[in-house]
Amino acid sequence: MTDYPDVLYTVKDRIGTITLNRPDRLNAYTPAMADGVRRAMAAAAQDGQVRVIVLTGAGRGFCAGADMEVLNATLKGERGSTGNPEDVAPAFASAYGPKLDQDFADMTRFAYFMRTKKPIIAAINGPAAGMGLIMALYADIRFAADKAVLTTAFAQRGLIAEHGISWLLPKLVGPAHALDLLLSARRISGKDAEQLGLVNRAFPQESFVQDVQAYARLLADTVSPRSMAVMKAQVWKSCFQNFGEALATADAEMPPSFQWPDFKEGVSHFLEKRAPRFADI
C-alpha cells in the first residue's frame, strides 16, 4: 500500500485501486486529494503489473464534492497547494493508438484519465456530488451502488457547470437529461443513474465491492492490455473526429495489430482452450 495525499493506492491481482481517503468527510475533495489521485494514477499507468485501475472511496462515500472549508478559502482568495502536475505528466503520454496528448492536455483537472493507457473504473460506493461526480465522469467505466446518491450540486451553490462536466454529461445522457441534472441539481440513486446511462451498471450495495472486482478481474485476466489501450484511445479520439476520420484511424491501427505478440497469443489460447497469457504494458 502506498499513501499519497488524501489517497491510498494498492495493487492486487493486476488491479490498481485508488481509494479517496477522507472517510470522516465523505472523502470531500481537496487540492491535496487532486495531487494524490494524479500521483497514484501515474504510478498505476507506469506499473506493468497493473492492467486495470479502480477509483473508489473509503467508508460510506465516494466523494461528497469540494470540502466546504476549501470553498470558503476560495471565497477569501486563498488556494491550497496541488503540487506540480507536470512532475507526473510523462506517465500519461500517448503510447498506444491515436494520440490524445493535445485533445486532453489539461493536467489540473482529470483529462489525463483519458490519456491513461489502462481502463479506469469509477466504483461509486456512496455519495458522489459536484467535483466527486465530475471525477467519476472522467473514468472510462462507471459502476454505482444501487443506494448511492449522485448530484451535480453546482446550481444550488450559485456556481456553473464546472471542470468539463458540460462537455462530458451530454455525451453520456444527451442534452435534455444533462440539462435536467445540471439545472435542478436533483439527487438521483445509483439505480436511476443506470437507467439514464450515467453509469454502466448499478450493483446491490451488499455485493458492490465483489461485483466491481469481478468485472475488473475479467479485464485483467482475459483480454489484451495492448488491445484495451488502443481501443480506449480510439473511442476518446472519436469525440473529435467525424465518421470518416474514425474509420481512417481504425484502418491505420489494424496492420500493426496483426504483428503484435498478443494477436498470436489471442489465436493460440482460443485454439488450445486455455487461459490467455497476454504481455503486460
C-alpha contacts under 8 A as a table, 3 or more apart, distances in Angstrom:
res1	aa1	res2	aa2	distance
1	M	8	L	6.87
1	M	9	Y	5.61
1	M	10	T	4.64
1	M	11	V	7.35
2	T	8	L	5.90
2	T	9	Y	5.04
2	T	10	T	6.44
3	D	6	D	7.81
3	D	7	V	6.16
3	D	8	L	4.84
3	D	9	Y	6.40
4	Y	7	V	5.01
4	Y	8	L	6.00
4	Y	9	Y	7.44
4	Y	36	G	4.90
4	Y	37	V	7.75
4	Y	39	R	7.34
4	Y	40	A	7.01
5	P	32	A	5.49
5	P	33	M	5.72
5	P	35	D	6.86
5	P	36	G	4.69
6	D	20	L	6.29
6	D	21	N	5.06
6	D	22	R	6.19
6	D	32	A	6.45
6	D	33	M	4.94
6	D	36	G	6.30
7	V	18	I	6.79
7	V	19	T	5.57
7	V	20	L	4.74
7	V	21	N	4.90
7	V	22	R	7.94
7	V	33	M	6.38
7	V	36	G	5.54
7	V	37	V	6.49
7	V	40	A	7.85
8	L	18	I	5.84
8	L	19	T	5.06
8	L	20	L	6.64
8	L	21	N	6.38
8	L	40	A	7.98
9	Y	16	G	7.04
9	Y	17	T	5.67
9	Y	18	I	4.71
9	Y	19	T	6.35
9	Y	40	A	6.21
10	T	16	G	5.77
10	T	17	T	5.29
10	T	18	I	6.81
11	V	14	R	6.48
11	V	15	I	5.61
11	V	16	G	4.45
11	V	17	T	6.25
11	V	50	V	7.15
12	K	15	I	5.40
12	K	16	G	6.66
13	D	217	R	7.57
13	D	220	A	7.91
14	R	49	Q	5.46
14	R	50	V	4.48
14	R	51	R	5.53
14	R	52	V	6.85
14	R	220	A	6.21
15	I	50	V	5.44
15	I	51	R	6.06
15	I	52	V	5.01
15	I	53	I	5.83
15	I	54	V	7.17
15	I	216	A	6.98
15	I	217	R	7.40
15	I	220	A	6.95
16	G	44	A	6.11
16	G	50	V	5.74
16	G	51	R	7.58
16	G	52	V	6.20
16	G	53	I	4.74
16	G	54	V	6.20
17	T	53	I	5.78
17	T	54	V	4.69
17	T	55	L	5.99
17	T	56	T	7.51
18	I	37	V	7.17
18	I	40	A	6.68
18	I	41	M	7.59
18	I	53	I	7.37
18	I	54	V	6.08
18	I	55	L	4.82
18	I	56	T	6.34
19	T	55	L	6.00
19	T	56	T	4.99
19	T	57	G	5.03
19	T	58	A	6.03
20	L	23	P	7.99
20	L	27	N	5.91
20	L	33	M	7.35
20	L	37	V	7.80
20	L	55	L	7.73
20	L	56	T	6.29
20	L	57	G	4.63
20	L	58	A	5.93
20	L	62	F	7.30
20	L	63	C	7.46
21	N	27	N	5.92
21	N	57	G	6.51
21	N	58	A	5.36
22	R	25	R	5.57
22	R	26	L	6.26
22	R	27	N	4.20
22	R	28	A	6.78
22	R	58	A	6.97
23	P	26	L	4.79
23	P	27	N	5.15
23	P	57	G	7.64
23	P	58	A	5.40
23	P	59	G	5.20
23	P	60	R	7.05
23	P	61	G	7.02
24	D	27	N	7.16
25	R	28	A	5.53
25	R	64	A	7.82
25	R	67	D	7.92
26	L	58	A	7.91
26	L	59	G	7.36
26	L	60	R	6.62
26	L	61	G	4.80
26	L	62	F	6.86
26	L	63	C	5.92
26	L	64	A	5.63
26	L	127	P	7.66
27	N	57	G	6.63
27	N	58	A	7.15
27	N	61	G	6.43
27	N	62	F	6.43
27	N	63	C	4.73
27	N	64	A	6.21
28	A	63	C	5.29
28	A	64	A	4.94
28	A	65	G	5.27
28	A	66	A	5.39
28	A	67	D	4.85
28	A	132	G	7.73
29	Y	33	M	6.22
29	Y	34	A	7.44
29	Y	63	C	6.60
29	Y	64	A	7.24
29	Y	65	G	5.55
29	Y	66	A	4.38
29	Y	67	D	5.44
29	Y	131	M	6.99
29	Y	132	G	7.02
30	T	33	M	5.08
30	T	34	A	6.48
30	T	66	A	6.36
30	T	67	D	6.23
30	T	70	V	6.76
31	P	34	A	5.06
31	P	35	D	6.43
31	P	80	G	5.94
31	P	81	S	6.16
31	P	82	T	4.82
32	A	35	D	5.10
32	A	36	G	6.16
32	A	80	G	7.62
32	A	81	S	6.76
32	A	82	T	5.46
32	A	83	G	7.71
33	M	36	G	4.85
33	M	37	V	6.05
34	A	37	V	5.29
34	A	38	R	6.21
34	A	82	T	6.56
34	A	109	R	7.75
35	D	38	R	5.15
35	D	39	R	6.21
35	D	82	T	5.24
35	D	83	G	5.94
35	D	85	P	7.48
36	G	39	R	5.21
36	G	40	A	6.05
37	V	40	A	5.14
37	V	41	M	5.92
38	R	41	M	5.15
38	R	42	A	6.19
38	R	85	P	7.58
38	R	88	V	7.60
39	R	42	A	5.05
39	R	43	A	6.26
39	R	88	V	6.69
40	A	43	A	5.05
40	A	44	A	6.28
41	M	44	A	5.09
41	M	45	A	6.07
41	M	116	T	7.94
42	A	45	A	5.03
42	A	46	Q	6.25
42	A	88	V	6.24
42	A	89	A	7.99
42	A	91	A	5.35
42	A	92	F	7.03
43	A	46	Q	5.34
43	A	47	D	6.14
43	A	91	A	7.85
44	A	47	D	5.19
44	A	50	V	6.12
44	A	53	I	7.05
45	A	48	G	7.87
45	A	50	V	7.49
45	A	91	A	6.33
45	A	92	F	7.22
45	A	116	T	6.19
45	A	117	K	6.62
45	A	118	K	6.63
46	Q	91	A	6.24
47	D	50	V	5.54
48	G	51	R	7.35
48	G	280	D	5.46
48	G	281	I	5.28
49	Q	280	D	6.75
50	V	53	I	7.36
51	R	118	K	6.12
51	R	119	P	7.64
51	R	219	L	7.67
51	R	220	A	5.40
51	R	225	P	6.32
51	R	280	D	7.41
51	R	281	I	7.91
52	V	118	K	5.76
52	V	119	P	5.44
52	V	120	I	6.42
52	V	121	I	7.76
52	V	216	A	6.42
52	V	219	L	6.96
52	V	220	A	6.05
53	I	118	K	6.86
53	I	119	P	6.18
53	I	120	I	4.79
53	I	121	I	6.14
54	V	120	I	5.84
54	V	121	I	4.75
54	V	122	A	5.96
54	V	123	A	6.64
54	V	216	A	7.73
55	L	120	I	7.16
55	L	121	I	6.08
55	L	122	A	4.83
55	L	123	A	5.88
56	T	62	F	5.88
56	T	122	A	6.13
56	T	123	A	4.91
56	T	124	I	6.11
56	T	125	N	6.79
57	G	60	R	7.62
57	G	61	G	5.77
57	G	62	F	4.15
57	G	63	C	6.61
57	G	123	A	7.86
57	G	124	I	7.37
57	G	125	N	6.68
57	G	126	G	7.77
58	A	61	G	6.59
58	A	62	F	7.04
60	R	125	N	7.03
60	R	126	G	5.58
60	R	127	P	7.66
61	G	64	A	6.84
61	G	124	I	7.86
61	G	125	N	6.10
61	G	126	G	4.03
61	G	127	P	4.94
61	G	128	A	7.13
62	F	123	A	7.81
62	F	124	I	5.42
62	F	125	N	5.53
62	F	126	G	4.97
62	F	127	P	5.55
62	F	128	A	5.50
62	F	132	G	7.05
63	C	126	G	7.74
63	C	127	P	6.25
63	C	128	A	4.96
63	C	129	A	6.55
63	C	131	M	7.66
63	C	132	G	4.52
63	C	133	L	7.46
64	A	67	D	7.85
64	A	127	P	5.76
64	A	128	A	5.17
64	A	129	A	4.89
64	A	130	G	7.21
64	A	131	M	7.76
64	A	132	G	5.89
65	G	128	A	6.79
65	G	129	A	4.76
65	G	130	G	4.69
65	G	131	M	4.65
65	G	132	G	4.75
65	G	133	L	7.44
66	A	70	V	6.84
66	A	71	L	6.81
66	A	130	G	7.10
66	A	131	M	6.04
66	A	132	G	7.58
67	D	70	V	5.19
67	D	71	L	6.46
68	M	71	L	4.87
68	M	72	N	6.10
69	E	72	N	5.00
69	E	73	A	6.22
70	V	73	A	5.01
70	V	74	T	6.21
70	V	79	R	7.88
70	V	80	G	7.97
71	L	74	T	4.96
71	L	75	L	6.39
72	N	75	L	5.11
72	N	76	K	6.53
73	A	76	K	5.02
73	A	77	G	6.31
73	A	78	E	4.99
73	A	79	R	6.64
74	T	77	G	4.98
74	T	78	E	5.24
74	T	79	R	6.00
75	L	78	E	7.41
82	T	85	P	7.76
84	N	87	D	5.70
85	P	88	V	6.05
85	P	89	A	6.47
85	P	107	M	5.87
85	P	108	T	6.47
86	E	89	A	4.79
86	E	90	P	7.81
86	E	107	M	7.43
87	D	90	P	7.78
88	V	91	A	5.77
88	V	92	F	7.74
89	A	92	F	5.68
89	A	93	A	7.05
89	A	107	M	7.34
90	P	93	A	5.33
91	A	116	T	7.81
92	F	112	Y	6.44
92	F	115	R	5.50
92	F	116	T	5.26
92	F	117	K	7.40
93	A	101	D	6.32
93	A	115	R	6.80
93	A	116	T	7.85
94	S	97	G	7.61
94	S	98	P	7.64
94	S	99	K	5.41
94	S	100	L	6.09
94	S	101	D	6.16
94	S	115	R	6.22
94	S	116	T	7.82
94	S	117	K	7.41
95	A	99	K	7.63
95	A	117	K	7.46
96	Y	99	K	7.71
96	Y	117	K	7.22
96	Y	226	R	7.38
96	Y	229	A	5.98
96	Y	230	V	5.27
96	Y	233	A	7.32
97	G	229	A	7.08
97	G	230	V	4.33
97	G	231	M	7.36
97	G	233	A	5.66
97	G	234	Q	6.55
97	G	253	E	6.75
98	P	230	V	7.42
98	P	233	A	5.92
98	P	234	Q	6.26
98	P	237	K	6.84
98	P	249	T	7.08
99	K	102	Q	7.73
99	K	233	A	7.37
99	K	237	K	7.71
100	L	103	D	5.15
100	L	104	F	5.93
100	L	105	A	7.66
100	L	114	M	7.89
100	L	115	R	6.16
100	L	233	A	7.09
100	L	236	W	7.95
100	L	237	K	6.59
101	D	104	F	5.75
101	D	105	A	5.31
101	D	115	R	7.02
102	Q	105	A	4.96
103	D	237	K	7.76
103	D	240	F	7.98
104	F	111	A	5.17
104	F	112	Y	6.36
104	F	114	M	6.94
104	F	115	R	6.96
105	A	111	A	6.80
105	A	112	Y	6.98
106	D	109	R	6.54
106	D	110	F	7.43
106	D	111	A	5.67
106	D	112	Y	6.78
107	M	110	F	6.61
107	M	111	A	6.50
107	M	112	Y	5.99
109	R	112	Y	7.80
109	R	163	H	6.82
110	F	113	F	5.62
110	F	135	M	6.68
110	F	138	Y	6.41
111	A	114	M	5.75
111	A	115	R	7.28
111	A	138	Y	6.93
112	Y	115	R	4.99
112	Y	116	T	6.25
113	F	116	T	5.21
113	F	120	I	7.36
113	F	138	Y	6.33
113	F	139	A	6.43
114	M	117	K	7.86
114	M	138	Y	7.15
114	M	139	A	7.45
114	M	140	D	7.52
114	M	232	K	7.87
114	M	233	A	7.56
114	M	236	W	6.85
115	R	233	A	7.32
116	T	119	P	7.51
117	K	228	M	7.89
117	K	229	A	4.87
117	K	230	V	7.90
117	K	232	K	7.46
117	K	233	A	7.70
118	K	225	P	7.34
118	K	228	M	6.98
118	K	229	A	5.83
119	P	139	A	7.98
119	P	140	D	6.16
119	P	141	I	7.74
119	P	228	M	7.14
119	P	229	A	7.48
119	P	232	K	7.29
120	I	139	A	5.28
120	I	140	D	5.31
120	I	141	I	6.47
121	I	139	A	5.88
121	I	140	D	6.08
121	I	141	I	4.80
121	I	142	R	5.64
121	I	143	F	7.39
121	I	216	A	7.92
122	A	136	A	5.39
122	A	139	A	5.83
122	A	140	D	7.76
122	A	141	I	6.27
122	A	142	R	4.73
122	A	143	F	6.23
123	A	142	R	6.19
123	A	143	F	5.11
123	A	144	A	5.99
123	A	212	V	6.93
124	I	127	P	7.50
124	I	128	A	7.01
124	I	136	A	7.57
124	I	142	R	7.28
124	I	143	F	6.00
124	I	144	A	4.48
124	I	145	A	6.29
124	I	148	A	7.13
125	N	144	A	5.99
125	N	145	A	5.28
125	N	148	A	6.28
125	N	205	Q	7.65
125	N	208	F	7.30
126	G	144	A	7.71
126	G	145	A	6.75
126	G	147	K	7.37
126	G	148	A	4.36
126	G	149	V	6.37
127	P	148	A	5.43
127	P	149	V	4.70
127	P	150	L	5.85
128	A	132	G	4.99
128	A	133	L	4.96
128	A	148	A	7.67
128	A	149	V	6.34
128	A	150	L	4.85
128	A	151	T	6.60
129	A	132	G	5.05
129	A	133	L	5.05
129	A	134	I	7.99
129	A	150	L	5.67
129	A	151	T	4.84
129	A	152	T	5.61
129	A	153	A	6.14
130	G	133	L	5.35
130	G	134	I	6.36
130	G	151	T	6.52
130	G	152	T	4.69
130	G	153	A	5.20
130	G	154	F	6.23
131	M	134	I	4.91
131	M	135	M	6.13
132	G	135	M	5.21
132	G	136	A	6.54
133	L	136	A	5.15
133	L	137	L	6.29
133	L	150	L	6.88
133	L	151	T	7.05
133	L	152	T	6.65
134	I	137	L	5.03
134	I	138	Y	6.57
134	I	163	H	7.44
134	I	164	G	7.90
134	I	165	I	6.15
135	M	138	Y	5.50
135	M	139	A	7.12
136	A	139	A	5.41
136	A	142	R	6.84
137	L	140	D	7.80
137	L	142	R	7.57
137	L	165	I	7.76
137	L	168	L	6.88
137	L	169	L	7.60
138	Y	168	L	7.64
139	A	142	R	6.74
141	I	199	V	7.37
141	I	200	N	6.52
142	R	198	L	7.84
142	R	199	V	4.85
142	R	200	N	5.47
142	R	201	R	7.20
143	F	199	V	5.62
143	F	200	N	5.75
143	F	201	R	5.16
143	F	202	A	5.80
143	F	203	F	7.19
143	F	212	V	7.21
144	A	148	A	6.49
144	A	190	G	5.21
144	A	191	K	7.84
144	A	199	V	6.66
144	A	201	R	6.53
144	A	202	A	4.79
144	A	203	F	6.31
144	A	208	F	7.90
145	A	148	A	5.18
145	A	190	G	5.64
145	A	191	K	7.83
145	A	202	A	5.40
145	A	203	F	5.06
145	A	204	P	5.76
145	A	205	Q	4.94
145	A	208	F	5.94
146	D	189	S	6.44
146	D	190	G	4.33
146	D	191	K	4.97
146	D	202	A	5.01
146	D	203	F	5.53
146	D	204	P	5.36
146	D	205	Q	5.91
147	K	189	S	5.78
147	K	190	G	5.73
147	K	191	K	7.31
147	K	204	P	7.66
147	K	205	Q	6.36
148	A	189	S	5.53
148	A	190	G	5.10
149	V	187	R	6.22
149	V	188	I	5.61
149	V	189	S	4.72
149	V	190	G	6.27
150	L	187	R	5.58
150	L	188	I	5.33
150	L	189	S	6.25
150	L	190	G	7.13
150	L	193	A	7.85
151	T	181	L	7.25
151	T	185	A	5.74
151	T	186	R	5.99
151	T	187	R	4.83
151	T	188	I	6.53
152	T	155	A	7.85
152	T	181	L	6.48
152	T	182	L	5.84
152	T	185	A	5.26
152	T	186	R	7.61
153	A	156	Q	5.64
153	A	157	R	6.82
153	A	182	L	7.52
153	A	185	A	4.79
153	A	186	R	7.54
154	F	157	R	5.20
154	F	158	G	6.49
154	F	159	L	5.05
154	F	160	I	5.99
154	F	161	A	6.59
154	F	162	E	7.84
154	F	182	L	7.27
154	F	185	A	6.80
155	A	158	G	5.23
155	A	159	L	5.55
155	A	160	I	6.52
155	A	161	A	8.00
155	A	182	L	6.79
155	A	183	L	6.08
155	A	184	S	7.07
155	A	185	A	6.12
156	Q	159	L	7.47
156	Q	185	A	6.61
159	L	162	E	7.85
161	A	164	G	7.36
161	A	165	I	5.99
161	A	166	S	5.75
161	A	182	L	7.08
162	E	165	I	5.94
162	E	166	S	7.31
164	G	167	W	5.35
164	G	168	L	6.32
165	I	168	L	4.94
165	I	169	L	5.59
166	S	169	L	5.80
166	S	170	P	6.87
166	S	178	A	7.83
167	W	170	P	6.33
167	W	171	K	6.95
168	L	171	K	5.44
168	L	172	L	6.60
169	L	172	L	5.25
169	L	173	V	6.18
169	L	174	G	7.22
169	L	175	P	7.78
169	L	178	A	5.52
169	L	198	L	7.98
170	P	173	V	5.31
170	P	174	G	4.21
170	P	175	P	4.66
170	P	176	A	7.81
170	P	177	H	7.46
170	P	178	A	5.25
171	K	174	G	5.80
171	K	175	P	7.82
172	L	197	G	6.40
172	L	198	L	6.04
173	V	176	A	7.90
173	V	177	H	5.82
173	V	178	A	6.20
173	V	196	L	6.14
173	V	197	G	5.74
173	V	198	L	6.17
174	G	177	H	5.76
174	G	178	A	6.04
175	P	178	A	4.96
175	P	179	L	6.02
176	A	179	L	5.28
176	A	180	D	6.24
177	H	180	D	4.95
177	H	181	L	6.18
177	H	196	L	7.72
178	A	181	L	5.29
178	A	182	L	6.09
179	L	182	L	5.03
179	L	183	L	5.67
180	D	183	L	5.44
180	D	184	S	5.81
180	D	185	A	7.71
181	L	184	S	5.66
181	L	185	A	5.37
181	L	186	R	6.28
182	L	185	A	5.30
188	I	192	D	5.79
188	I	193	A	6.57
189	S	192	D	5.02
189	S	193	A	6.19
190	G	193	A	4.96
190	G	194	E	6.28
190	G	199	V	7.74
190	G	202	A	5.60
191	K	194	E	5.09
191	K	195	Q	6.46
191	K	201	R	7.90
191	K	202	A	5.46
192	D	195	Q	5.14
192	D	196	L	6.33
193	A	196	L	5.12
193	A	197	G	6.17
193	A	198	L	4.96
193	A	199	V	5.66
193	A	202	A	7.77
194	E	197	G	5.11
194	E	198	L	5.89
194	E	199	V	4.97
194	E	200	N	6.04
194	E	201	R	5.39
194	E	202	A	5.85
195	Q	198	L	7.63
196	L	199	V	7.75
197	G	200	N	6.40
199	V	202	A	7.19
203	F	207	S	7.03
203	F	208	F	5.46
203	F	211	D	6.93
204	P	207	S	5.57
204	P	208	F	5.66
205	Q	208	F	5.05
207	S	210	Q	5.45
207	S	211	D	6.03
208	F	211	D	5.17
208	F	212	V	6.19
209	V	212	V	5.30
209	V	213	Q	6.13
210	Q	213	Q	5.08
210	Q	214	A	6.09
211	D	214	A	5.12
211	D	215	Y	6.51
212	V	215	Y	5.29
212	V	216	A	6.22
213	Q	216	A	4.95
213	Q	217	R	6.01
214	A	217	R	5.16
214	A	218	L	6.28
215	Y	218	L	4.99
215	Y	219	L	6.64
216	A	219	L	5.31
216	A	220	A	6.16
217	R	220	A	4.80
217	R	221	D	5.67
217	R	222	T	7.99
218	L	221	D	5.49
218	L	222	T	5.73
218	L	223	V	7.64
219	L	222	T	5.78
219	L	223	V	5.67
220	A	223	V	6.72
220	A	225	P	7.78
221	D	276	P	7.61
222	T	275	A	7.22
222	T	276	P	6.28
223	V	227	S	7.60
223	V	228	M	7.59
223	V	276	P	7.69
223	V	278	F	7.49
224	S	227	S	5.11
224	S	228	M	6.30
224	S	262	D	6.53
224	S	278	F	5.63
224	S	279	A	7.45
225	P	228	M	5.09
225	P	229	A	6.19
225	P	278	F	7.31
225	P	279	A	7.32
225	P	280	D	6.45
225	P	281	I	6.55
226	R	229	A	5.09
226	R	230	V	6.35
226	R	262	D	7.66
226	R	280	D	7.86
226	R	281	I	6.73
227	S	230	V	5.34
227	S	231	M	6.04
228	M	231	M	5.15
228	M	232	K	5.94
229	A	232	K	5.28
229	A	233	A	6.31
230	V	233	A	5.14
230	V	234	Q	6.11
231	M	234	Q	4.97
231	M	235	V	6.22
232	K	235	V	5.32
232	K	236	W	6.35
233	A	236	W	5.34
233	A	237	K	5.87
234	Q	237	K	5.14
234	Q	238	S	6.07
234	Q	246	A	7.65
234	Q	249	T	7.47
234	Q	250	A	7.70
235	V	238	S	5.17
235	V	239	C	7.14
236	W	239	C	5.61
236	W	240	F	7.93
237	K	240	F	5.75
237	K	241	Q	6.74
238	S	241	Q	4.74
238	S	242	N	7.18
238	S	246	A	5.89
241	Q	244	G	7.84
241	Q	245	E	5.56
241	Q	246	A	6.01
242	N	245	E	5.35
242	N	246	A	6.32
243	F	246	A	5.12
243	F	247	L	6.25
244	G	247	L	5.09
244	G	248	A	6.21
245	E	248	A	4.98
245	E	249	T	6.22
246	A	249	T	5.07
246	A	250	A	6.37
247	L	250	A	5.11
247	L	251	D	6.15
248	A	251	D	4.98
248	A	252	A	6.18
249	T	252	A	5.14
249	T	253	E	6.27
250	A	253	E	5.12
250	A	254	M	6.11
251	D	254	M	5.47
251	D	255	P	7.54
252	A	255	P	6.76
252	A	256	P	7.94
253	E	256	P	5.94
253	E	257	S	6.51
254	M	257	S	5.18
254	M	258	F	6.70
255	P	258	F	5.46
255	P	259	Q	7.16
256	P	259	Q	5.32
256	P	260	W	6.78
257	S	260	W	5.25
257	S	263	F	6.87
258	F	263	F	6.03
259	Q	263	F	7.05
260	W	263	F	5.41
260	W	264	K	7.07
261	P	264	K	5.26
261	P	265	E	6.18
261	P	279	A	7.81
262	D	265	E	4.89
262	D	266	G	5.80
262	D	278	F	5.70
262	D	279	A	6.82
263	F	266	G	4.96
263	F	267	V	6.39
264	K	267	V	5.39
264	K	268	S	6.11
265	E	268	S	4.91
265	E	269	H	5.95
265	E	276	P	6.85
265	E	277	R	6.91
265	E	278	F	6.63
266	G	269	H	5.67
266	G	270	F	6.39
266	G	276	P	6.84
266	G	278	F	7.79
267	V	270	F	5.31
267	V	271	L	6.27
268	S	271	L	5.25
268	S	272	E	5.92
269	H	272	E	5.03
269	H	273	K	5.67
269	H	274	R	5.19
269	H	275	A	6.22
269	H	276	P	5.36
269	H	277	R	7.90
270	F	273	K	5.13
270	F	274	R	6.79
